[in-house]
């Protein structure tokens, strides 16, 4: 099995359109989607994010880095949430992504989550991270 992240990205237009849909309807659709993944045993985690206006951007273009309160100004897409799936292939992750109750202006980016096996086993930081994952129960 591998872990894949479904990264939800929405345009300003998609966010505006979602405000036209009753909140209870959105919660019900997302709840049913999440429940289907739980019943299939593939959902390892996921969260939605609050409005970008509540966020902060840390920009590393200068030293020291500069922190700026949201909103971000002009945006093409905003990262609005994620799911983590534990499935054998990226193709299966894509199939689950296609079932998400999202509309026009929304996208799900599907990315494999790196595992310890992707890095040199003799590196001290990789060994430490493996120990930390074991301690946290996230192995």
Helices and strands as residue ranges (DSSP letters): E 2-10, H 12-18, H 23-40, E 43-48, G 52-54, E 56-59, E 66-69, E 78-87, H 90-98, E 106-112, G 116-118, H 124-136
